[in-house]
């Protein structure tokens, strides 16, 4: 079995998160609601908007055929700590819907609290690294861990356990190094470390990409895409 990428394994495991996800439900939500590859990426941008992000950067590998190709979404929103990640992986539950209002008085645009499932259309793995409360947290969900033999089950019999990890600043830098060093990231004006870095941020990483990524259409399939909120 191939080893996990650095960004999916680095850091110290502090807990596990139970993800109750069946092959049937992920197919229903991702391939049904998010058949368009553009929509799958847009849902992560919508989640960032709902989290109060002022800036969102989408970076695509220049060669999506490469086995190490990736799509990342970087935002300077509220970030997620240990509790935030646990709530994030409650499938079908959106913590933002419990708030009387979203950051900056915004109206929610993300769908149903299941936007992370949209990424299944494009990738076999979804990882997150987030800065929250002056600490760095990370999770990585490999959708290939879902038992595909039980096609008719909507409620899984047992949860998938994914590690919740805490990273030092140096480990967070190492995890994100391959993107931090790119020209596109450097000119994006979203420094994640050092002077001028936002107090909280999140990087969502889609990796082990599927052939569906090759259908991404102009408007999002540039090497970079930068959104500036109001």
Backbone as JSON, one array per atom type, in Angstrom:
{
  "sequence": "XXXXXXXXXXXXXXXXXXXXXXXXXXXXXXXXXXXXXXXXXXXXXXXXXXXXXXXXXXXXXXXXXXXXXXXXXXXXXXXXXXXXXXXXXXXXXXXXXXXXXXXXXXXXXXXXXXXXXXXXXXXXXXXXXXXXXXXXXXXXXXXXXXXXXXXXXXXXXXXXXXXXXXXXXXXXXXXXXXXXXXXXXXXXXXXXXXXXXXXXXXXXXXXXXXXXXXXXXXXXXXXXXXXXXX",
  "N": [[0.85, -1.2, 0.0], [0.57, 2.2, -0.87], [2.41, 4.87, 0.65], [1.13, 7.52, 2.72], [0.68, 10.91, 1.57], [2.81, 13.66, 2.58], [1.36, 15.9, 3.61], [-0.88, 14.67, 4.55], [-0.17, 13.14, 6.67], [1.65, 14.26, 8.45], [2.5, 15.61, 11.69], [1.15, 15.39, 15.07], [-0.96, 12.91, 16.21], [-3.88, 13.56, 17.96], [-6.41, 12.78, 18.48], [-9.29, 10.92, 17.29], [-11.65, 11.06, 14.61], [-14.94, 10.17, 14.08], [-16.35, 9.26, 11.12], [-19.3, 8.94, 9.65], [-20.16, 7.49, 6.96], [-21.49, 6.21, 4.06], [-21.0, 4.29, 1.06], [-23.16, 4.5, -0.62], [-24.48, 6.89, 0.19], [-22.56, 8.82, -0.35], [-22.32, 8.69, -3.07], [-24.91, 9.48, -3.83], [-25.04, 12.16, -2.9], [-22.71, 13.43, -3.96], [-22.23, 12.67, -6.75], [-24.76, 13.01, -7.66], [-25.84, 15.58, -6.84], [-23.66, 17.17, -7.45], [-22.61, 16.88, -10.12], [-21.2, 18.38, -11.92], [-17.82, 19.25, -12.38], [-16.9, 21.83, -11.91], [-18.78, 22.79, -10.05], [-18.15, 21.3, -7.83], [-15.72, 22.36, -6.96], [-16.52, 24.98, -6.56], [-18.19, 24.7, -4.39], [-16.49, 24.39, -2.21], [-15.37, 26.91, -2.2], [-17.66, 28.33, -1.57], [-18.09, 27.39, 1.03], [-15.91, 28.58, 2.28], [-16.6, 31.26, 2.02], [-18.88, 31.29, 3.65], [-17.61, 30.93, 6.05], [-16.61, 33.36, 6.61], [-14.5, 34.3, 5.05], [-12.37, 36.7, 3.56], [-10.67, 36.54, 1.49], [-10.1, 34.15, -1.04], [-8.32, 31.58, -2.48], [-7.86, 29.57, -5.28], [-5.97, 26.93, -6.41], [-4.71, 25.05, -9.08], [-2.93, 22.22, -10.14], [-0.54, 22.49, -12.76], [-0.37, 20.41, -14.54], [-2.79, 18.26, -14.72], [-2.87, 15.62, -15.21], [-0.81, 14.45, -13.92], [0.28, 12.15, -11.41], [0.61, 13.16, -8.88], [-0.86, 15.43, -8.88], [-2.94, 18.16, -7.8], [-5.68, 19.99, -6.32], [-6.17, 22.92, -4.62], [-7.82, 24.84, -2.09], [-7.57, 27.83, -0.6], [-8.28, 29.81, 2.2], [-8.97, 32.74, 4.17], [-10.72, 32.55, 6.28], [-12.61, 31.74, 9.28], [-11.38, 29.41, 10.24], [-10.64, 26.11, 11.69], [-10.7, 24.35, 14.72], [-10.09, 21.6, 16.99], [-12.73, 20.86, 17.85], [-14.14, 22.08, 15.81], [-13.37, 20.63, 13.52], [-14.46, 18.14, 14.15], [-17.21, 18.71, 14.08], [-17.35, 19.47, 11.45], [-17.16, 17.08, 10.06], [-19.55, 15.85, 10.54], [-21.81, 14.42, 8.75], [-24.15, 15.97, 6.67], [-24.83, 17.87, 8.49], [-24.73, 21.24, 9.24], [-22.83, 23.42, 10.96], [-22.91, 26.12, 10.75], [-25.53, 26.78, 10.31], [-26.65, 26.93, 12.79], [-26.0, 29.33, 13.78], [-26.93, 32.67, 14.63], [-26.34, 34.57, 12.82], [-24.12, 34.74, 10.02], [-20.52, 35.29, 9.72], [-19.69, 38.73, 9.12], [-22.29, 39.4, 8.53], [-23.34, 37.87, 6.46], [-25.31, 35.95, 4.09], [-25.96, 32.49, 4.1], [-24.4, 30.46, 1.66], [-23.36, 27.98, 1.1], [-24.07, 24.46, 0.64], [-26.22, 22.65, 2.62], [-24.39, 21.64, 4.56], [-22.87, 19.59, 3.52], [-20.95, 20.01, 1.68], [-18.32, 19.11, 1.59], [-18.55, 16.56, 0.59], [-18.91, 16.91, -2.06], [-16.45, 16.97, -3.19], [-15.74, 14.4, -3.76], [-16.38, 13.87, -6.36], [-14.2, 14.76, -7.78], [-11.86, 13.9, -6.5], [-10.01, 11.37, -4.68], [-9.12, 11.77, -2.17], [-9.53, 14.02, 0.52], [-8.12, 16.57, 2.25], [-7.48, 18.67, 5.09], [-5.88, 21.53, 6.4], [-5.58, 23.71, 9.06], [-5.42, 26.86, 10.67], [-6.04, 27.85, 13.93], [-6.87, 29.54, 16.82], [-4.16, 30.12, 17.37], [-2.96, 27.71, 16.94], [-2.27, 24.76, 14.94], [-4.18, 22.55, 13.02], [-5.17, 19.39, 11.56], [-6.75, 17.19, 9.21], [-7.38, 14.21, 7.28], [-9.21, 12.68, 4.83], [-9.64, 9.69, 3.25], [-11.46, 8.72, 0.69], [-11.52, 6.23, -0.41], [-11.54, 4.46, 1.59], [-14.08, 3.82, 2.21], [-16.45, 1.27, 2.32], [-17.21, -0.2, -0.59], [-18.69, -2.35, -1.3], [-21.13, -2.52, -0.13], [-23.58, -1.4, -1.47], [-26.24, -0.57, -1.23], [-26.69, 0.41, 1.28], [-27.49, 3.19, 3.23], [-27.15, 4.24, 5.78], [-24.2, 3.76, 7.41], [-22.8, 0.79, 8.9], [-20.66, 0.9, 10.61], [-18.41, 3.49, 11.73], [-15.96, 5.34, 9.83], [-12.76, 5.89, 10.95], [-10.88, 8.73, 11.21], [-7.7, 10.31, 11.63], [-7.24, 13.03, 13.89], [-5.05, 15.61, 13.84], [-2.47, 17.55, 15.41], [-0.35, 20.2, 14.56], [2.93, 21.61, 14.57], [4.14, 24.93, 13.87], [6.28, 24.75, 12.07], [5.85, 22.18, 11.06], [3.4, 22.57, 9.78], [4.19, 24.34, 7.79], [5.89, 22.64, 6.36], [4.07, 20.73, 5.48], [2.6, 22.19, 3.65], [4.42, 23.09, 1.84], [4.91, 22.47, -0.93], [3.04, 23.98, -2.27], [3.29, 26.54, -1.2], [5.68, 27.38, -2.27], [5.19, 27.98, -4.9], [4.88, 30.19, -7.73], [2.36, 31.25, -8.26], [1.06, 31.06, -5.77], [2.64, 32.73, -4.2], [2.17, 35.26, -5.28], [-0.4, 35.7, -4.6], [-1.04, 37.07, -2.35], [-1.9, 36.08, 0.11], [-0.53, 35.48, 2.75], [0.38, 32.79, 4.76], [1.96, 32.42, 6.91], [4.07, 34.15, 9.24], [4.78, 37.71, 9.03], [1.93, 39.67, 8.51], [0.23, 37.55, 8.1], [-3.02, 36.02, 8.2], [-5.04, 35.69, 11.18], [-6.51, 33.37, 11.4], [-7.02, 30.57, 9.26], [-7.71, 28.32, 6.48], [-6.75, 25.5, 4.59], [-7.87, 23.57, 2.03], [-7.33, 20.48, 0.55], [-7.48, 18.73, -2.38], [-6.65, 15.62, -3.54], [-5.08, 12.74, -5.18], [-6.41, 12.65, -7.67], [-9.3, 12.31, -9.83], [-10.36, 11.3, -13.17], [-12.33, 13.05, -13.83], [-11.55, 15.63, -13.3], [-10.45, 16.62, -15.59], [-12.48, 17.67, -17.0], [-13.01, 20.16, -16.1], [-14.03, 23.43, -16.73], [-13.28, 26.51, -18.58], [-12.84, 29.44, -16.57], [-12.57, 28.46, -14.13], [-10.53, 26.78, -14.47], [-7.95, 27.78, -14.53], [-4.43, 28.24, -13.69], [-4.63, 29.54, -11.29], [-7.06, 31.05, -9.13], [-8.52, 33.79, -7.73], [-10.47, 35.03, -5.19], [-11.87, 37.92, -3.87], [-13.48, 38.96, -1.06], [-16.18, 41.14, 0.11]],
  "CA": [[0.0, 0.0, 0.0], [1.38, 3.41, -0.98], [2.43, 5.69, 1.85], [0.33, 8.73, 2.62], [1.45, 12.12, 1.3], [3.25, 14.37, 3.78], [0.32, 16.76, 4.17], [-1.93, 13.84, 5.14], [0.36, 12.32, 7.76], [2.55, 14.98, 9.34], [1.91, 16.12, 12.92], [0.9, 14.46, 16.17], [-2.37, 12.56, 16.35], [-4.4, 13.87, 19.29], [-7.75, 12.22, 18.63], [-9.84, 10.4, 16.04], [-12.98, 11.56, 14.27], [-15.8, 9.17, 13.46], [-17.05, 9.74, 9.93], [-20.34, 7.95, 9.29], [-20.34, 7.74, 5.54], [-21.62, 4.99, 3.28], [-20.74, 4.46, -0.37], [-24.42, 4.91, -1.23], [-24.8, 8.29, 0.46], [-21.6, 9.69, -1.0], [-22.69, 8.72, -4.49], [-26.13, 10.27, -3.97], [-24.79, 13.58, -2.71], [-21.66, 14.0, -4.81], [-22.43, 12.49, -8.19], [-26.09, 13.47, -8.0], [-25.97, 17.03, -6.69], [-22.49, 17.9, -7.91], [-22.07, 16.19, -11.28], [-20.27, 19.29, -12.59], [-16.58, 19.43, -11.62], [-16.83, 23.22, -11.47], [-19.6, 22.94, -8.86], [-17.46, 20.69, -6.7], [-14.75, 23.35, -6.48], [-17.26, 26.16, -6.11], [-18.77, 24.45, -3.07], [-15.45, 24.69, -1.22], [-15.29, 28.37, -2.14], [-18.85, 28.76, -0.83], [-17.85, 27.12, 2.45], [-14.99, 29.6, 2.76], [-17.4, 32.48, 2.13], [-19.71, 31.15, 4.84], [-16.73, 31.0, 7.22], [-16.16, 34.73, 6.77], [-13.28, 34.59, 4.31], [-12.26, 37.89, 2.72], [-9.91, 36.15, 0.3], [-10.08, 32.72, -1.33], [-7.44, 31.26, -3.6], [-7.94, 28.21, -5.82], [-4.79, 26.6, -7.21], [-4.73, 23.77, -9.74], [-1.65, 21.81, -10.71], [-0.48, 22.81, -14.18], [-0.61, 19.16, -15.27], [-3.74, 17.49, -13.93], [-2.64, 14.2, -15.5], [0.25, 13.96, -13.04], [-0.27, 11.38, -10.29], [0.67, 13.99, -7.68], [-1.61, 16.66, -9.13], [-3.85, 18.52, -6.72], [-6.44, 21.24, -6.35], [-6.3, 23.4, -3.25], [-8.6, 26.05, -1.84], [-7.01, 28.53, 0.56], [-9.11, 30.93, 2.6], [-8.62, 33.41, 5.43], [-11.91, 32.55, 7.12], [-12.5, 31.53, 10.72], [-10.55, 28.26, 10.6], [-11.25, 25.04, 12.48], [-9.91, 23.68, 15.75], [-10.48, 20.21, 17.19], [-14.2, 20.76, 17.84], [-14.61, 22.48, 14.48], [-13.19, 19.52, 12.6], [-15.43, 17.09, 14.47], [-18.5, 19.15, 13.56], [-17.22, 19.51, 10.0], [-17.34, 15.74, 9.49], [-20.9, 15.35, 10.79], [-22.38, 14.49, 7.41], [-25.5, 16.49, 6.6], [-25.04, 18.87, 9.53], [-23.96, 22.46, 9.05], [-22.75, 24.18, 12.2], [-23.22, 27.52, 10.47], [-26.97, 26.99, 10.35], [-27.05, 27.18, 14.17], [-25.63, 30.7, 14.13], [-27.96, 33.66, 14.34], [-25.89, 35.19, 11.58], [-22.78, 34.35, 9.61], [-19.57, 36.4, 9.79], [-19.89, 39.89, 8.24], [-23.7, 39.53, 8.2], [-23.6, 37.23, 5.17], [-26.3, 34.9, 3.94], [-25.27, 31.24, 3.78], [-24.51, 30.01, 0.27], [-22.95, 26.58, 1.04], [-25.21, 23.56, 0.61], [-26.64, 21.58, 3.53], [-23.34, 21.1, 5.39], [-22.29, 18.39, 2.9], [-20.11, 20.44, 0.57], [-17.09, 18.32, 1.49], [-18.8, 15.36, -0.2], [-18.82, 17.25, -3.48], [-15.08, 16.75, -3.67], [-15.63, 13.01, -4.2], [-16.47, 13.9, -7.82], [-12.9, 15.08, -8.36], [-10.68, 13.39, -5.79], [-10.16, 10.25, -3.76], [-8.71, 12.2, -0.83], [-9.75, 15.41, 0.91], [-7.37, 16.91, 3.46], [-7.57, 20.06, 5.55], [-4.94, 22.07, 7.39], [-6.21, 24.95, 9.48], [-4.89, 27.6, 11.81], [-7.14, 28.26, 14.79], [-6.42, 29.76, 18.19], [-2.7, 30.1, 17.36], [-2.51, 26.34, 16.76], [-2.51, 24.21, 13.61], [-4.87, 21.27, 13.07], [-5.29, 18.78, 10.25], [-7.4, 15.9, 9.01], [-7.33, 13.73, 5.91], [-10.2, 11.64, 4.58], [-9.45, 8.93, 2.03], [-12.77, 8.16, 0.36], [-11.36, 4.83, -0.8], [-11.72, 3.64, 2.78], [-15.49, 3.47, 2.31], [-16.74, -0.07, 1.79], [-18.02, -0.06, -1.79], [-19.46, -3.57, -1.54], [-22.48, -2.36, 0.43], [-24.05, -0.3, -2.31], [-27.6, -0.13, -0.92], [-26.76, 0.94, 2.63], [-27.36, 4.63, 3.39], [-26.55, 4.42, 7.1], [-23.13, 2.77, 7.56], [-22.84, -0.01, 10.12], [-19.57, 1.35, 11.5], [-17.8, 4.72, 11.23], [-14.56, 5.39, 9.42], [-12.04, 6.72, 11.91], [-9.76, 9.48, 10.62], [-6.92, 10.97, 12.68], [-7.18, 14.47, 14.08], [-3.65, 15.86, 14.15], [-2.03, 18.91, 15.72], [0.94, 20.45, 13.92], [3.69, 22.8, 14.92], [4.2, 25.84, 12.72], [7.23, 24.19, 11.1], [5.2, 21.05, 10.39], [2.39, 23.12, 8.88], [4.93, 24.85, 6.63], [6.36, 21.49, 5.59], [2.91, 20.11, 4.85], [2.11, 23.04, 2.56], [5.58, 23.61, 1.12], [4.84, 22.33, -2.39], [2.21, 25.06, -2.81], [3.84, 27.83, -0.75], [6.83, 27.74, -3.1], [4.8, 28.28, -6.28], [4.75, 31.6, -8.09], [0.95, 31.64, -8.13], [0.72, 31.27, -4.37], [3.38, 33.88, -3.68], [1.58, 36.52, -5.73], [-1.81, 35.73, -4.21], [-1.17, 37.99, -1.22], [-2.48, 35.45, 1.3], [0.57, 34.84, 3.48], [-0.14, 31.95, 5.82], [2.9, 32.43, 8.03], [4.89, 35.35, 9.36], [4.18, 39.04, 9.05], [0.78, 39.87, 7.63], [-0.59, 36.35, 7.98], [-4.29, 36.11, 8.93], [-5.06, 34.99, 12.47], [-7.09, 32.05, 11.15], [-7.12, 30.22, 7.84], [-7.89, 26.9, 6.17], [-6.37, 25.02, 3.26], [-8.49, 22.29, 1.66], [-6.49, 19.86, -0.48], [-8.0, 17.58, -3.1], [-5.54, 14.89, -4.15], [-5.45, 11.47, -5.8], [-7.49, 13.17, -8.51], [-9.98, 11.43, -10.78], [-10.39, 11.8, -14.54], [-13.35, 14.09, -13.92], [-10.93, 16.96, -13.23], [-10.12, 17.05, -16.94], [-13.67, 18.3, -17.55], [-13.15, 21.51, -15.55], [-14.17, 24.36, -17.85], [-12.73, 27.86, -18.36], [-13.49, 30.22, -15.53], [-12.01, 27.94, -12.9], [-9.42, 25.88, -14.77], [-6.7, 28.48, -14.67], [-3.53, 27.84, -12.62], [-5.05, 30.13, -10.03], [-8.3, 31.83, -9.11], [-8.52, 34.53, -6.47], [-11.72, 35.74, -4.86], [-11.79, 38.91, -2.79], [-14.8, 39.26, -0.51], [-16.42, 42.55, 0.39]],
  "C": [[0.88, 1.25, 0.0], [1.3, 4.22, 0.31], [1.61, 6.95, 1.63], [1.21, 9.92, 2.28], [1.76, 12.86, 2.6], [2.13, 15.18, 4.42], [-0.79, 15.96, 4.85], [-1.47, 13.07, 6.37], [1.17, 13.08, 8.79], [1.8, 15.51, 10.57], [1.68, 15.01, 13.93], [-0.59, 14.17, 16.29], [-2.82, 12.79, 17.79], [-5.76, 13.24, 19.55], [-8.13, 11.54, 17.32], [-11.23, 10.98, 15.85], [-13.74, 10.45, 13.59], [-16.55, 9.8, 12.29], [-18.03, 8.65, 9.5], [-20.78, 8.22, 7.85], [-20.41, 6.42, 4.79], [-21.33, 5.31, 1.81], [-21.99, 4.98, -1.06], [-24.67, 6.4, -1.03], [-23.82, 9.23, -0.24], [-21.86, 9.77, -2.5], [-23.92, 9.6, -4.71], [-25.84, 11.77, -3.9], [-23.79, 14.15, -3.7], [-21.98, 13.88, -6.29], [-23.83, 12.9, -8.62], [-26.19, 14.98, -7.98], [-24.83, 17.81, -7.33], [-21.82, 17.21, -9.1], [-21.06, 17.06, -12.02], [-19.0, 19.44, -11.76], [-16.41, 20.86, -11.13], [-17.59, 23.41, -10.16], [-18.91, 22.36, -7.64], [-16.44, 21.65, -6.1], [-15.47, 24.55, -5.89], [-17.85, 25.95, -4.72], [-17.75, 24.7, -1.96], [-15.27, 26.19, -1.08], [-16.48, 28.93, -1.36], [-18.69, 28.52, 0.66], [-16.92, 28.16, 3.05], [-15.72, 30.93, 2.96], [-18.24, 32.44, 3.4], [-18.9, 31.27, 6.13], [-16.13, 32.4, 7.39], [-14.92, 35.12, 6.01], [-13.4, 35.89, 3.51], [-11.53, 37.57, 1.43], [-9.9, 34.63, 0.18], [-9.23, 32.5, -2.57], [-7.64, 29.81, -3.99], [-6.74, 27.97, -6.71], [-4.94, 25.2, -7.77], [-3.34, 23.45, -10.25], [-1.68, 22.09, -12.21], [-0.73, 21.59, -15.05], [-1.5, 18.26, -14.42], [-3.65, 15.99, -14.21], [-1.61, 13.6, -14.55], [-0.35, 13.25, -11.83], [-0.24, 12.15, -8.98], [-0.06, 15.31, -7.83], [-2.6, 16.91, -8.0], [-4.63, 19.77, -7.06], [-6.56, 21.69, -4.9], [-7.13, 24.68, -3.21], [-8.1, 26.64, -0.53], [-7.94, 29.68, 0.93], [-8.67, 31.49, 3.94], [-9.85, 33.56, 6.33], [-11.61, 32.15, 8.55], [-11.66, 30.33, 11.14], [-11.3, 27.25, 11.44], [-10.25, 24.49, 13.49], [-10.4, 22.25, 15.88], [-12.0, 20.04, 17.12], [-14.75, 21.1, 16.46], [-14.48, 21.36, 13.47], [-14.19, 18.4, 12.87], [-16.82, 17.45, 13.95], [-18.5, 19.14, 12.03], [-17.55, 18.15, 9.37], [-18.63, 15.06, 9.96], [-21.67, 15.5, 9.48], [-23.83, 14.94, 7.47], [-25.82, 17.52, 7.66], [-24.15, 20.07, 9.26], [-23.98, 23.27, 10.33], [-23.14, 25.63, 11.98], [-24.72, 27.79, 10.55], [-27.47, 27.25, 11.77], [-26.76, 28.62, 14.59], [-26.77, 31.64, 13.8], [-27.61, 34.44, 13.09], [-24.47, 34.73, 11.28], [-21.84, 35.53, 9.76], [-19.87, 37.47, 8.74], [-21.35, 40.03, 7.79], [-24.09, 38.86, 6.89], [-24.75, 36.23, 5.26], [-25.58, 33.62, 3.52], [-25.48, 30.85, 2.33], [-24.06, 28.56, 0.11], [-24.16, 25.67, 1.2], [-25.24, 22.56, 1.76], [-25.56, 21.06, 4.48], [-22.68, 19.86, 4.82], [-21.38, 18.76, 1.73], [-18.84, 19.62, 0.43], [-17.31, 17.05, 0.66], [-18.74, 15.64, -1.69], [-17.45, 16.93, -4.04], [-14.86, 15.32, -4.14], [-15.72, 12.9, -5.73], [-15.09, 14.02, -8.45], [-11.73, 14.32, -7.75], [-11.02, 12.21, -4.89], [-9.8, 10.63, -2.33], [-9.0, 13.69, -0.64], [-9.06, 15.65, 2.24], [-7.59, 18.37, 3.81], [-6.44, 20.36, 6.52], [-5.46, 23.45, 7.76], [-5.48, 25.56, 10.67], [-6.06, 28.13, 12.62], [-6.62, 28.4, 16.21], [-4.91, 29.64, 18.35], [-2.11, 28.69, 17.29], [-2.87, 25.88, 15.36], [-3.09, 22.8, 13.74], [-5.03, 20.72, 11.66], [-6.07, 17.49, 10.3], [-7.22, 15.5, 7.55], [-8.28, 12.55, 5.76], [-9.92, 10.99, 3.23], [-10.77, 8.23, 1.72], [-12.69, 6.69, -0.06], [-11.5, 3.89, 0.39], [-13.17, 3.21, 2.97], [-15.72, 2.12, 1.65], [-17.7, 0.05, 0.61], [-18.86, -1.3, -2.09], [-20.9, -3.44, -1.07], [-23.14, -1.18, -0.26], [-25.41, 0.25, -1.87], [-27.73, 0.51, 0.46], [-26.57, 2.47, 2.62], [-26.71, 4.95, 4.72], [-25.48, 3.35, 7.3], [-23.21, 2.04, 8.89], [-21.76, 0.41, 11.1], [-18.9, 2.58, 10.89], [-16.39, 4.46, 10.69], [-13.86, 6.32, 10.38], [-10.88, 7.4, 11.21], [-9.01, 10.21, 11.73], [-7.15, 12.49, 12.69], [-5.78, 14.77, 14.57], [-3.44, 17.32, 14.51], [-0.61, 19.07, 15.21], [1.63, 21.64, 14.57], [3.69, 23.71, 13.69], [5.14, 25.3, 11.66], [6.62, 23.01, 10.36], [4.14, 21.52, 9.41], [3.05, 23.67, 7.62], [5.4, 23.71, 5.74], [5.21, 20.83, 4.83], [2.46, 20.87, 3.62], [3.21, 23.53, 1.63], [5.43, 23.56, -0.4], [3.98, 23.41, -3.03], [2.74, 26.43, -2.4], [4.95, 28.31, -1.66], [6.45, 28.12, -4.52], [4.66, 29.79, -6.5], [3.32, 32.08, -7.88], [0.57, 31.91, -6.68], [1.39, 32.54, -3.84], [2.75, 35.21, -4.1], [0.12, 36.68, -5.33], [-2.09, 36.69, -3.06], [-2.01, 37.41, -0.08], [-1.35, 34.75, 2.03], [0.01, 34.03, 4.64], [0.73, 31.96, 7.07], [3.65, 33.76, 8.04], [4.08, 36.63, 9.33], [3.04, 39.14, 8.04], [-0.12, 38.67, 7.47], [-1.9, 36.52, 8.74], [-4.24, 35.29, 10.21], [-5.61, 33.58, 12.34], [-7.15, 31.82, 9.65], [-7.32, 28.71, 7.68], [-7.42, 26.63, 4.76], [-7.03, 23.67, 3.05], [-7.72, 21.74, 0.47], [-7.21, 18.67, -1.08], [-6.84, 16.91, -3.81], [-6.01, 13.51, -4.58], [-6.63, 11.75, -6.74], [-8.03, 12.12, -9.48], [-10.0, 12.07, -12.17], [-11.38, 12.94, -14.72], [-12.73, 15.49, -13.91], [-10.62, 17.5, -14.62], [-11.3, 17.72, -17.63], [-13.89, 19.7, -17.0], [-13.08, 22.51, -16.7], [-13.54, 25.71, -17.54], [-13.56, 28.65, -17.37], [-13.01, 29.73, -14.17], [-10.77, 27.11, -13.2], [-8.14, 26.62, -15.13], [-5.77, 28.0, -13.56], [-3.92, 28.44, -11.27], [-6.37, 30.87, -10.21], [-8.37, 32.49, -7.75], [-9.83, 35.26, -6.31], [-11.44, 36.7, -3.71], [-13.2, 39.21, -2.33], [-14.95, 40.76, -0.26], [-15.83, 42.95, 1.74]]
}
